Amino acid sequence: MGSYAVFLRGINVGGINIKMADLREALNACGFPDALTLLASGNVVLTSSLGAAVVKRECEKCLRAAFGYEAWVVVLDAGRVAELVEACPYPDDDRSTHTYITLSSDTAVLDELETAGAALDGAEQKRLGPEALAWLAPAGGTLDSPFSKITAKARFKSATTTRNLRTLVKVRDAAAALNTA
């Protein structure tokens, strides 16, 4: 039985509103009885005997059926989330910057984002692995930051989602608690 973190793309923004209790109920009904939601931005931890790729496919199918939208998720082994948190060289947050990690289910897409970010003047980013890219944004200006605008492009939505480092710490901790329950 594996523990997974499931990160939904684009919910509770842009008109796709899903209550976390409804999300949990839908995932429970689709074969993930211990699914636990965190925060209101589409973070889930769960256990499954299925591999990560199958969990991704089943979660997307479930969300599309239950909520009627083009659902995309990134699924990572819970242990990998812990490794990414530890590998991030940036602080949780400070007065001037916020740390974000863009997660991807497609290495080639993340390669493209990394190249685009590296071309930006003054952008600070670090590749954490084939599925994750850490980057900094100015406090209060995340959505206006040049790299954030790149990640928001439609061609990246099926394979990526971004979370701040504080959220990944909470997901890591919830997954660890789920494993000990």
C-alpha positions in Angstrom: 0.0 0.0 0.0 1.5 3.3 -1.1 0.9 6.8 0.3 0.3 9.5 -2.2 -0.1 13.3 -2.4 -2.6 14.4 -5.0 -2.5 18.0 -6.2 -5.4 19.3 -8.1 -4.9 22.0 -10.7 -7.0 25.1 -10.9 -9.8 24.6 -8.3 -11.3 27.3 -6.2 -10.0 29.8 -8.8 -11.5 30.8 -12.1 -15.0 29.6 -11.4 -14.2 26.0 -10.5 -15.3 25.8 -6.9 -15.2 22.6 -5.0 -15.8 22.2 -1.3 -13.2 20.1 0.3 -15.9 17.9 2.0 -17.4 17.2 -1.4 -14.0 16.4 -2.9 -13.3 14.0 0.0 -16.7 12.3 -0.5 -16.2 12.0 -4.2 -12.7 10.4 -3.8 -14.1 8.1 -1.1 -16.8 6.9 -3.5 -14.2 6.3 -6.2 -12.2 3.9 -4.2 -10.0 6.1 -2.0 -11.7 5.6 1.4 -9.0 7.4 3.5 -8.6 10.4 1.3 -7.8 13.5 3.4 -8.1 17.0 2.0 -5.9 19.9 3.2 -6.6 23.6 2.9 -9.0 24.8 0.2 -6.7 24.6 -2.8 -7.0 20.9 -3.8 -4.4 19.0 -1.8 -5.2 15.4 -0.9 -3.3 12.6 0.8 -4.4 9.1 0.4 -3.3 5.5 0.4 -3.7 3.0 -2.4 -2.5 -0.3 -3.7 -2.5 1.3 -7.2 0.6 2.9 -8.6 0.9 6.7 -9.0 0.0 6.7 -12.7 -3.2 4.8 -12.0 -4.0 6.9 -9.0 -3.7 10.0 -11.3 -5.9 8.5 -14.0 -8.5 7.4 -11.5 -8.6 10.7 -9.6 -9.0 12.7 -12.8 -11.8 10.4 -14.0 -13.5 10.7 -10.6 -13.2 14.5 -10.5 -14.5 14.9 -14.1 -17.5 12.7 -13.3 -18.3 14.2 -9.9 -17.7 17.9 -10.7 -18.1 18.2 -14.5 -14.8 19.9 -15.3 -11.6 19.1 -17.1 -9.7 17.9 -14.1 -5.9 17.6 -14.0 -3.9 16.3 -11.1 -0.3 15.7 -10.2 0.3 12.6 -8.0 3.5 12.1 -6.1 4.6 9.4 -3.7 4.3 10.9 -0.2 7.9 10.1 0.5 8.9 12.1 -2.6 7.0 15.2 -1.3 9.2 15.0 1.9 12.3 14.8 -0.2 11.3 17.8 -2.3 10.6 19.9 0.9 14.0 19.0 2.2 15.8 19.7 -1.1 14.3 23.2 -1.5 17.1 25.7 -0.9 14.7 28.6 -0.3 13.0 29.7 2.9 9.3 29.0 3.7 8.8 32.7 3.3 10.4 35.9 4.3 9.3 39.5 4.2 10.2 40.1 0.6 9.7 36.7 -1.1 7.6 33.6 -1.2 8.8 30.2 -2.2 6.9 28.1 -4.7 7.3 24.7 -6.2 5.8 23.9 -9.6 5.0 20.2 -9.8 4.7 18.3 -13.0 3.6 14.9 -14.2 5.6 15.4 -17.4 9.3 16.0 -17.3 9.4 17.5 -20.7 6.9 20.2 -19.7 8.9 21.0 -16.6 12.1 21.2 -18.8 10.3 23.8 -21.0 9.3 25.8 -17.9 12.7 25.7 -16.5 14.2 26.9 -19.7 11.7 29.7 -20.0 12.3 30.7 -16.4 16.1 30.7 -16.8 15.6 33.2 -19.7 13.9 35.7 -17.4 16.0 38.6 -16.1 16.6 38.1 -12.4 14.5 34.9 -12.0 15.7 32.7 -9.2 14.8 29.0 -9.6 16.2 25.6 -8.8 15.3 22.2 -10.3 14.6 19.8 -7.4 14.1 16.7 -9.6 12.3 15.5 -12.7 8.9 16.5 -11.3 9.6 19.8 -9.4 11.0 23.2 -9.9 11.4 25.7 -6.9 11.2 29.4 -7.6 10.9 32.7 -5.8 8.3 35.4 -6.2 8.1 38.8 -4.6 5.7 39.0 -1.6 2.4 40.5 -2.7 3.2 40.0 -6.4 3.2 36.3 -7.1 0.5 36.4 -9.8 2.2 39.3 -11.5 5.7 37.7 -11.5 7.0 36.9 -14.9 7.5 33.2 -14.1 4.0 32.9 -12.6 2.6 34.2 -15.9 4.5 31.6 -17.8 3.2 28.7 -15.6 -0.4 30.0 -16.1 -0.3 29.4 -19.8 -2.9 27.0 -21.1 -0.4 24.5 -22.6 0.9 23.7 -19.1 -2.4 23.1 -17.3 -2.7 19.4 -18.0 0.7 18.6 -16.5 1.6 21.2 -13.9 0.4 22.8 -10.7 2.1 25.1 -8.3 2.1 25.2 -4.5 3.9 27.3 -2.0 6.5 25.6 0.2 4.4 26.0 3.3 1.6 24.0 1.7 4.0 21.2 0.7 5.2 21.1 4.3 1.6 20.6 5.5 1.0 17.9 2.8 4.2 16.1 3.9 3.1 16.2 7.6 -0.4 15.0 6.8 0.9 12.1 4.7 3.2 11.1 7.5 0.3 11.2 9.9 -1.8 9.1 7.5 0.9 6.5 7.4 1.0 6.2 11.2 -2.8 6.0 11.6 
